Amino acid sequence: MTTPAAASSRLGSLRWGFIGSGRMASALVRGMIRAGVATPDRVVASDPYPAARHQLAREAGVVVHATNAPVIEAADVVVLAVKPQGMASVLAEIAPLLGPRHLVVSIAAGVSIATMARALGESTRLIRVMPNTPALLGEGASAFSLGPAATEADAEAVRVFLESVGRAVRVPESQLDAVTGLSGSGPAFVYLIVEALSDGGVRAGLPRDVATTLAAQTVLGAARMVLETGLHPGALKDQVTSPGGTTIAGVQVLERAALRGALIDAVEAAARRSAELAAAAKE
């Protein structure tokens, strides 16, 4: 059994390479360095665009190459942070360069572990990750799935890596479309809710800036109550809902408008669309 000290030592010794240095990759790099998962000298990246290379190098203090081969050569963990439509060419390029020491982690939506294994070899250790945009602020909600060759040590490394920018859960790959529908698309649904709450505040007489600040902080605070108390959201709702009070009057309106049903349908529709796009990518 691996001890916590041994796991920490192994994580600290890993060298990380990022192919692609867009917004999500940059957030992950900055997060892992800030959290002490890796030091700048143990992280390298690549990007074909000079502006992106210079920005990441300036912000994170890491070496960023114009080509991918130096990243593979330097890294133990290779993070594929490229657009799905560019994945096939990247996989073909790096396949001959990978060795037994490499763990390959993909954050490209819709590219299955099976697709990557066909390109890189069945023995390649693969992990697929679905992050979301709040990772840019260190408040991400990520899920990851292991390929057949990946180890528990690999899973722990990726979990710690992802938790440097938020929270992470491990799920079977078959559930990643549902993750996409919930936490991947969910921020947009929450933005609509914040906007609507702000509109309600304005309708009730508040200035727009005050209403938006209160709406956003209310959502943030309520979310933290769920995460930090461990109570069911319904129980927390009941704590705010006094008999004959203001909150139950508002809850009644939301129930009549089928807010909960609409949000359930939205997540289901987004998950279904994720599955459709993944299927189309295989054709």
ABEGO torsion letter per residue (X at the ends): XBBAAAAAAAAAABBBBBBEABAAAAAAAAAAAAAGABBAAABBBBBABAAAAAAAAAAAGBBBBABAAAAAAABABBBBBBBAAAAAAAAAAAAAABBAABBBBBABBGBBAAAAAAAAEAABBBBBBBBBAAAAAGABBBBBBBBAABBAAAAAAAAAAAAAAEBBBBBBAAAAAAAAAAAAAAAAAAAAAAAAAAAAAAAAGBBAAAAAAAAAAAAAAAAAAAAAAGBBAAAAAAAABBBGBAAAAAAAAAAAAGAAAAAAAAAAAAAAAAAAAAAAAAX
